[in-house]
Amino acid sequence: MVARHYITVALFLSPLLLFPSAISWTKLPENGRGVNVTCIQEKCLEEYTSCAKTKLCEDAFQCFCNKSVTQCMYDALWDLRCFQYYNDDVLYRLAACAVTREGCITPNPPMPEYKCKKPTNLYPKFDIRTLADTWFVYRGYPAGYHIPVPPVDCYDCQSYTFSYDLYNTTACQGKKQYSVNIRADLQRNFTYKSLFVVKSPTGNIIQSTGTEFGLFRSDEFRILDYYYWGSATGYVLAYYCGTFGFWPTEGVIMLIRPWLFHLPPDVIKRAEQAAASNGYDLSKFCTPNNKPYATCYRT
């Protein structure tokens, strides 16, 4: 990273000159509630200054720290809602610098250690190239304690579109899309891209990396089952475990293509058995609202 030598005296002495409405996180002491203001000013000066000019960006940082007087950037569900509500590229660029690259913002108190319970009864051999298409989330289940149902795997119109290079048989590009009802009168659509790389000789363990809201995300996917019926209809049942920003991630998703409102009984039975063999009850999974298919967000 290129060093910046032009920090202004006014910026150093008084962050409130940039935030005249007294944004809460600029008044915290050094490392207060996990926010190192000096680090942000020194290492993310350009992003910090751009954010300072945006009322929406200012309000977002108040949202991150104002749920509790003792915690900041700690509650994953709360902070995710803040990012979605104050949807702004300036905010995401500051988060990318202050959180992902420089570590100027950390959860306080520290996140407790979390160990994923990775399933071992996997689909025997999987070819990542069979993912090439758009798949819809049919069921979702958060296996961990950190983010409750729905929102992570049961957003409206949630889908994954995969594409790959003909000359690369062990990796593909993935695009996740979903819609969030912020308020009764406000819906926002989100699109994020990731790289998926095969990590096991049998192809059933895949590593995904990318960014969402400026935060780095990394997940290990484990293919629990894969099944095709008809000419182009199928499902993938996959477990994932990883990190998103500060927070641990863990869950199970069932993807189908194309979108169907009802699966054949024998297909449901097979999926239920595959889930049960790893200790999951498919009947307890959440179901996203993908009706009608034609109105689902696409780019």
C-alpha angles and dihedrals in degrees: 000000000000112000116241117219101176106083107151122233091234091053092048096046102040125019087178089072085069094041105041093174092066102251108209101231094056090059094056120107119250108300089002110165090347097303117120102194095183090053091052092049094047102039103027100035097138094047092042093052092048091050091049090061093055120078090197091055091048092051091050093059090049087053092054094054105029103072089081134015090222104040134060127180088355108111106072096198093047094047092046089055090050091054092048095046096046093043105178135140091220089059092048092051091052091047090050090055103035097039110022104032107025106022093225091143120049132166114270121232092032116259112262116248111270125193120195119227099227116201118232102193096091136167102274101233128006131184110209090207090071087072092070102124139052116297126191125215104247097173134008135191129182105216095188135068098243109078121028128215132303118028111059102053101013106060117140113275093001112176144158123218117196129195131171144189113255089227095052115070097172104054142042140178118250130200120195119199132181144150128234126201100220093176135349088270099036130068123173128197123213133195126186132174129215140176118239117202127182112242103179133060090238093051095234096113115065130178119216124195132177144110133270122186087353091300122120115244127193125175135174110218121203118196108227097176142352124191137171129195129174119007101307109358123110150130139228122205110199138174121210136192131176145092136298112193103310096339132091118237129205133156150116127251134188114211124193136185130237104016112265126178092209129028122209113268093243090053092050090049092052092049091048091052093048091050093045092051087065096041100264128127108216091198089067094054118110121246122222121223105250098158123161103015093209093064096051115120116262136173 
